[in-house]
Amino acid sequence: MEQYGRQCLQYRVIAMKEINYRNIQGSVSTRKQWNAGNRHKRSRNRAFRTGIIVFLLLLILILITFCVILFIRVNKQNDIRGNAVNLPPVSGNPVDAGEQPYGDESEDYTVSKEPVDKLPSEQEVLEEGHKVVYLTFDDGPSDNTEKLLDILQQYRIKATFFTVGKDGYDDVYRRIVGDGHTLGMHSYSHDYSKVYSSVEAFGRDFEKIYNHIESITGVSPTLYRFPGGSSNTVSNVPMEKFIKYLNDRNITYYDWNALSGDAEGKEFPADEMIDRVLKGVDKYDVSVVLLHDTNALDVTVEMLPELIEELRKLGADMLPITRTSSVIQHIDAGSVK
């Protein structure tokens, strides 16, 4: 009996140990579960905080991007204002005895006497949020002029032609005018050594191209583009002297702020010429594009339709230069006295 009691006691002790062991194991398991839950909670908190930080950084990046874009747009407007020169009245400037000023400020630069489609003004186009592009062609007329005019007619676009003096192209001069394009002067000879040899030589050349256009078309041109532009490095006479000559006669001269490179002495493929124009136009709300019209430049004719289509994709309206157009000059004519 006593032995039976001892065995029962031993069994009880063993059972108590087993119970204590299981309790300990359960406690350890519970603690592990609690620790795992805390780790998961801390992980979620870190992920939440990381998400907030990433969101704030993205928000800051968006705000910075917006500010940069706004800054660039403001600078573009300032660039345009810097290039678009408002010429002061020059009617009070002295002219030679017995000579009358050539330009009539009451007339529009668009010299066509034929009715043409009513075109919006530069300001109206800008207010609609579009770009304004003035396509200008130098050095014509040529055997390619009619092809250029046909393309412009097809797309219902008016442009500006700065022409030189050539015989045998009377009908082409007249068609430029009759189609409603702006006709300007680009010297008679386009011979730098003659045109820029002196103010007197420049004046003789000017009168020759002025009379040439007037006698053929019956209209008086009021726009001029210097051969090589007003920023050319060929003339040994300061360009300001030639600008003053034009100012004295109410003639407005134009340079450019975008170009194709079609007359740089290097043959560019059409797509590269178009790309160069688009890069220039992209910088400004108002662009004057320099192109050329010569017998040797068939590539200009070939690329013109695609250029027009690409400019339209940019949201650009193509207009002829008129009295309300921004004046793009490399040397401010208003600063020349």
C-alpha positions as CSV (number, residue, x, y, z in Angstrom):
1,M,0.0,0.0,0.0
2,E,2.8,2.3,0.9
3,Q,4.5,1.4,-2.3
4,Y,1.3,2.2,-4.2
5,G,1.1,5.6,-2.6
6,R,4.7,6.4,-3.5
7,Q,4.0,5.5,-7.1
8,C,0.9,7.7,-7.1
9,L,3.0,10.6,-5.7
10,Q,5.6,10.1,-8.4
11,Y,2.9,10.0,-11.1
12,R,1.5,13.3,-9.7
13,V,4.9,14.9,-9.7
14,I,5.5,13.8,-13.3
15,A,2.0,15.1,-14.3
16,M,2.7,18.5,-12.6
17,K,6.0,18.7,-14.4
18,E,4.3,17.9,-17.7
19,I,1.7,20.6,-17.0
20,N,4.4,23.1,-16.1
21,Y,6.3,22.3,-19.2
22,R,3.3,22.7,-21.4
23,N,2.4,26.0,-19.7
24,I,6.0,27.2,-20.3
25,Q,5.9,26.1,-24.0
26,G,2.5,27.9,-24.4
27,S,3.9,31.0,-22.9
28,V,6.9,31.0,-25.2
29,S,4.7,30.4,-28.2
30,T,2.3,33.2,-27.2
31,R,5.4,35.5,-26.7
32,K,6.7,34.6,-30.1
33,Q,3.3,35.3,-31.7
34,W,3.1,38.6,-29.9
35,N,6.6,39.5,-31.1
36,A,5.7,38.5,-34.6
37,G,2.6,40.7,-34.5
38,N,4.6,43.6,-33.3
39,R,7.1,43.2,-36.0
40,H,4.4,43.1,-38.6
41,K,2.8,46.2,-37.2
42,R,6.1,48.0,-37.1
43,S,6.7,47.0,-40.7
44,R,3.3,48.3,-41.8
45,N,4.0,51.6,-40.0
46,R,7.4,51.9,-41.8
47,A,5.7,51.2,-45.1
48,F,3.0,53.9,-44.4
49,R,5.6,56.4,-43.4
50,T,7.7,55.6,-46.5
51,G,4.6,56.0,-48.7
52,I,3.9,59.4,-47.2
53,I,7.5,60.5,-47.8
54,V,7.4,59.3,-51.4
55,F,4.1,61.1,-52.0
56,L,5.5,64.4,-50.6
57,L,8.7,64.0,-52.7
58,L,6.6,63.5,-55.8
59,L,4.4,66.5,-55.0
60,I,7.5,68.6,-54.5
61,L,8.9,67.3,-57.9
62,I,5.6,68.2,-59.6
63,L,5.6,71.7,-58.2
64,I,9.3,72.2,-59.2
65,T,8.5,71.0,-62.7
66,F,5.5,73.3,-63.0
67,C,7.7,76.3,-61.8
68,V,10.4,75.4,-64.4
69,I,7.9,75.2,-67.2
70,L,6.3,78.5,-66.1
71,F,9.8,80.1,-66.0
72,I,10.6,78.9,-69.5
73,R,7.3,80.2,-70.9
74,V,7.9,83.6,-69.3
75,N,11.4,83.7,-70.7
76,K,10.1,82.8,-74.2
77,Q,7.7,85.8,-74.0
78,N,10.6,88.0,-72.9
79,D,12.7,86.8,-75.8
80,I,9.9,87.6,-78.2
81,R,9.5,91.1,-76.7
82,G,13.3,91.5,-77.0
83,N,13.3,90.5,-80.7
84,A,10.0,92.2,-81.6
85,V,11.0,95.8,-81.9
86,N,8.4,98.5,-82.1
87,L,9.9,101.1,-84.5
88,P,9.4,104.7,-83.6
89,P,8.0,107.1,-86.2
90,V,10.7,108.0,-88.7
91,S,8.7,110.6,-90.7
92,G,10.6,113.4,-88.9
93,N,14.0,112.1,-90.0
94,P,15.8,114.2,-92.6
95,V,15.7,113.1,-96.2
96,D,17.6,114.4,-99.2
97,A,16.5,117.6,-100.8
98,G,13.6,117.1,-103.2
99,E,13.3,113.4,-102.1
100,Q,10.1,112.0,-100.7
101,P,10.0,109.0,-98.2
102,Y,9.3,105.7,-99.9
103,G,7.1,104.1,-97.4
104,D,3.5,105.2,-96.7
105,E,2.6,104.4,-93.1
106,S,-1.1,104.4,-94.1
107,E,-0.5,101.3,-96.3
108,D,-0.3,97.7,-95.3
109,Y,2.8,95.8,-96.1
110,T,0.7,93.2,-97.9
111,V,1.0,94.6,-101.4
112,S,-1.6,92.6,-103.2
113,K,-4.4,94.7,-104.8
114,E,-6.5,91.5,-105.4
115,P,-9.0,90.4,-102.8
116,V,-7.7,87.6,-100.6
117,D,-9.0,85.5,-97.8
118,K,-9.4,87.5,-94.6
119,L,-6.5,86.5,-92.4
120,P,-6.3,86.9,-88.6
121,S,-3.9,89.3,-87.1
122,E,-0.8,88.2,-85.2
123,Q,-2.4,89.3,-81.9
124,E,-5.6,87.3,-82.6
125,V,-3.6,84.1,-83.3
126,L,-1.6,84.6,-80.1
127,E,-4.8,85.2,-78.0
128,E,-6.0,81.8,-79.3
129,G,-2.9,80.2,-77.8
130,H,-1.3,79.4,-81.2
131,K,2.2,80.2,-82.5
132,V,2.7,82.6,-85.3
133,V,5.1,81.7,-88.1
134,Y,6.1,84.0,-91.0
135,L,7.6,82.0,-93.8
136,T,10.0,84.2,-95.8
137,F,11.8,83.3,-99.0
138,D,14.9,85.2,-100.1
139,D,16.8,85.6,-103.4
140,G,13.9,85.0,-105.8
141,P,12.3,85.0,-108.2
142,S,13.6,81.8,-109.7
143,D,12.4,78.8,-111.7
144,N,11.2,77.4,-108.4
145,T,9.1,80.4,-107.3
146,E,6.0,79.2,-109.1
147,K,6.3,75.7,-107.5
148,L,6.5,77.4,-104.1
149,L,3.5,79.5,-104.9
150,D,1.6,76.4,-106.0
151,I,2.3,74.7,-102.7
152,L,1.3,77.7,-100.7
153,Q,-1.9,78.0,-102.7
154,Q,-2.6,74.4,-102.1
155,Y,-2.3,74.8,-98.3
156,R,-4.1,78.3,-98.4
157,I,-1.0,79.9,-96.8
158,K,0.3,83.4,-97.4
159,A,4.1,84.1,-97.1
160,T,6.6,86.8,-97.6
161,F,9.1,87.0,-100.6
162,F,12.2,89.2,-100.3
163,T,13.2,89.4,-104.0
164,V,16.2,90.7,-105.9
165,G,16.2,92.2,-109.4
166,K,15.9,89.8,-112.2
167,D,14.8,90.1,-115.8
168,G,12.4,87.6,-117.4
169,Y,10.3,87.0,-114.3
170,D,7.8,89.8,-114.6
171,D,4.8,87.4,-114.4
172,V,6.3,85.8,-111.2
173,Y,6.6,89.2,-109.4
174,R,3.0,89.8,-110.4
175,R,1.8,86.5,-109.3
176,I,3.4,86.9,-105.8
177,V,1.4,90.1,-105.5
178,G,-1.8,88.7,-107.1
179,D,-1.8,85.6,-104.8
180,G,-1.9,87.8,-101.8
181,H,1.7,87.4,-100.5
182,T,3.9,90.1,-99.1
183,L,6.6,91.3,-101.5
184,G,9.7,92.8,-100.1
185,M,13.2,93.9,-101.3
186,H,16.4,92.0,-100.9
187,S,18.7,94.4,-102.8
188,Y,18.9,94.4,-106.6
189,S,22.3,92.8,-107.3
190,H,22.7,90.8,-104.1
191,D,26.4,91.5,-104.6
192,Y,27.9,92.2,-101.2
193,S,31.0,94.0,-102.5
194,K,28.7,96.5,-104.3
195,V,25.8,96.8,-102.0
196,Y,27.9,97.4,-98.9
197,S,30.8,99.3,-100.4
198,S,29.3,102.7,-99.3
199,V,26.0,104.3,-98.3
200,E,25.8,105.9,-101.7
201,A,26.2,102.5,-103.4
202,F,23.6,101.0,-101.1
203,G,21.2,103.8,-102.0
204,R,21.7,103.3,-105.8
205,D,21.0,99.6,-105.4
206,F,18.0,100.3,-103.2
207,E,16.4,102.7,-105.7
208,K,17.0,100.1,-108.5
209,I,15.2,97.3,-106.7
210,Y,12.4,99.6,-105.5
211,N,11.8,100.9,-109.0
212,H,12.1,97.5,-110.5
213,I,9.3,96.1,-108.3
214,E,7.1,99.1,-108.6
215,S,7.3,99.3,-112.3
216,I,6.4,95.6,-112.7
217,T,3.7,95.2,-110.1
218,G,2.4,98.8,-109.7
219,V,2.8,98.7,-105.9
220,S,5.4,100.2,-103.7
221,P,7.4,97.8,-101.5
222,T,8.0,98.8,-97.9
223,L,9.9,95.9,-96.5
224,Y,13.6,95.2,-96.9
225,R,16.0,92.3,-95.9
226,F,19.7,93.0,-96.0
227,P,21.7,90.4,-97.9
228,G,23.3,88.3,-95.2
229,G,21.0,90.0,-92.6
230,S,21.8,93.0,-90.5
231,S,24.2,91.0,-88.4
232,N,26.4,90.0,-91.4
233,T,30.2,90.2,-91.0
234,V,30.9,91.1,-94.6
235,S,30.2,94.8,-94.7
236,N,33.1,97.1,-93.8
237,V,30.6,100.0,-93.4
238,P,28.7,99.9,-90.1
239,M,25.3,98.4,-90.7
240,E,23.7,101.2,-88.7
241,K,24.4,103.6,-91.6
242,F,22.4,101.4,-94.0
243,I,19.6,101.0,-91.3
244,K,19.5,104.8,-91.0
245,Y,19.1,105.1,-94.7
246,L,16.0,102.8,-94.6
247,N,14.7,104.6,-91.5
248,D,14.8,107.9,-93.3
249,R,12.6,106.4,-96.0
250,N,10.1,104.7,-93.8
251,I,11.3,101.3,-94.9
252,T,11.2,98.5,-92.3
253,Y,13.8,95.8,-92.4
254,Y,13.4,92.2,-91.2
255,D,15.9,89.6,-90.1
256,W,14.9,86.1,-88.8
257,N,14.9,84.0,-85.6
258,A,14.5,80.6,-87.2
259,L,16.1,79.1,-90.3
260,S,16.4,75.8,-92.3
261,G,20.0,76.2,-93.3
262,D,19.1,75.7,-97.0
263,A,21.7,78.3,-98.2
264,E,24.6,77.7,-95.9
265,G,26.8,76.1,-98.6
266,K,26.2,72.6,-97.2
267,E,23.5,70.3,-98.5
268,F,21.1,69.2,-95.7
269,P,18.6,66.5,-96.3
270,A,14.9,67.7,-96.2
271,D,14.2,66.1,-92.9
272,E,17.2,67.8,-91.2
273,M,16.1,71.2,-92.7
274,I,12.6,70.7,-91.3
275,D,14.0,69.7,-87.9
276,R,16.1,72.8,-87.8
277,V,13.1,75.0,-88.5
278,L,11.0,73.3,-85.9
279,K,13.7,73.7,-83.2
280,G,13.8,77.4,-84.0
281,V,10.1,77.8,-84.0
282,D,9.7,75.9,-80.7
283,K,11.7,78.7,-78.9
284,Y,9.3,81.5,-79.7
285,D,5.6,82.4,-80.0
286,V,6.4,84.5,-83.0
287,S,8.9,83.2,-85.5
288,V,10.3,84.6,-88.8
289,V,11.7,81.6,-90.7
290,L,14.5,82.1,-93.3
291,L,14.1,80.1,-96.4
292,H,15.5,80.6,-99.9
293,D,14.1,80.6,-103.4
294,T,16.8,79.8,-106.0
295,N,17.2,77.5,-109.1
296,A,19.6,75.4,-107.2
297,L,17.4,74.7,-104.1
298,D,14.9,72.1,-105.3
299,V,15.2,70.7,-101.8
300,T,13.3,73.7,-100.4
301,V,10.4,73.0,-102.7
302,E,10.5,69.3,-101.8
303,M,10.4,69.8,-98.1
304,L,7.9,72.7,-98.0
305,P,4.7,70.6,-97.8
306,E,6.0,68.5,-94.9
307,L,7.3,71.6,-93.2
308,I,3.8,73.2,-93.4
309,E,2.2,70.1,-92.0
310,E,4.7,69.8,-89.1
311,L,4.2,73.5,-88.2
312,R,0.5,72.9,-88.1
313,K,1.0,70.0,-85.7
314,L,2.8,72.5,-83.4
315,G,-0.3,74.6,-83.4
316,A,1.3,77.3,-85.6
317,D,-0.6,79.7,-87.9
318,M,1.4,80.9,-91.0
319,L,0.9,84.5,-92.0
320,P,2.4,87.1,-94.3
321,I,4.3,89.9,-92.7
322,T,2.0,93.0,-92.3
323,R,2.2,96.3,-90.4
324,T,0.9,94.6,-87.3
325,S,3.6,92.0,-87.3
326,S,6.3,91.8,-84.7
327,V,9.5,93.2,-86.1
328,I,12.4,90.7,-85.8
329,Q,15.7,92.5,-86.1
330,H,19.3,91.6,-85.1
331,I,20.0,95.3,-84.7
332,D,17.2,97.4,-83.3
333,A,16.4,100.0,-86.0
334,G,14.8,102.2,-83.3
335,S,18.2,102.6,-81.6
336,V,19.8,104.0,-84.8
337,K,19.8,107.8,-85.0
